[in-house]
Amino acid sequence: MAKLGKKPFNLAGSFFIFYFFFLSLGCFGQNPTRIIVLTFNIRYLSLKDGLNSWPLRLDKVVATLKFHQVDIAGLQEVLWPQLENLAQALPEYKWIGVGREDGQKKGEFNPIFYRRDKIKVINWGTFWLSEQPEVPGKLGWDADCPRLVTWAQMKLLKEKQEFFMLNT
């Protein structure tokens, strides 16, 4: 340890910082990839919602996704009829997911919507937050209802970068 002025000077530490700084400069020369990801609890379809009922919320949900130019959206509390409405209103998106009660269409979904022109799904699946994660509809640790995670291994079509998205 050398002394510079009144404080000790760590030459090895300074070299590491200097080396790391110049090594990282190569990263800054590349164009960063920008993906807009949104998570959105749209609230399940309920007849008791009055002015906040699903038919009145649908256009607002769609407008939000379009306004923010979302590439990937993790949605929560989505029932099958809502999923059909969203898929019809958002033809530029594909989606993946299953219902939490039976692993098909029954119960709430946590679907992942993604832009079909920007992203490809390589692999995807669902697991339940319980002691039996592969069994649909199982209650987990002190849960009032089944909880699930929809996951996807995705790839950006243009940049060829792969990444994972999880939604719960």
Residue, then its C-alpha position, 0 to 999 in steps of 0.5 A: m500500500a503506497k501513501l499519496g498525501k495523507k491517505p493510503f493509496n491502494l495501487a492494486g485496487s486503482f489498477f483494477i478500477f482503471y482496467f474495469f473502466f476501459l474494459s467496459l468502454g467496449c460495452f458502451g459502444q454497442n447499441p443497447t436493446r430496449i424492451i418495454v415490459l409491463t405488468f398489469n393486474i387487469r382484475y377478473l371479470s365480475l358483474k359486481d364492478g358496476l362502472n368498473s366492469w370489464p366491458l368498460r375496462l377493456d378499451k382502457v387496458v388495450a389503450t394502455l398497452k398501445f400507448h406505452q408500446v409494450d413489447i411484453a406484458g405480464l397480466q394477472e387475474v385474467l379469466w378466459p373471456q377476458l383473454e379472448n377479448l384481449a387477443q381479439a383487440l390486440p392482433e399484434y400480440k401472441w400470448i401464452g398461459v393456462g388457467r390456474e384451476d385445471g391447467q387449461k381454461k378454468g380459473e384465472f390466468n397469468p398470461i404473457f402477451y408479447r409482440r409477434d413481430k419482435i419476440k419469439v417464444i423458444n419454450w414456456g411453461t407453468f408451475w404452481l406455487s405449492e409443494q406440488p408445483e407440477v399439479p394444477g390447482k394445488l394450494g400452496w403455503d397458507a394461500d387462499c387460492p392456487r397461485l401460479v407462475t407462467w414463464a417463457q424463454m424468449k428471443l428477440l428476433k432482430e438482435k437474437q438475444e435470449f432472456f426469460m420472462l416470469n409472471t405471477 
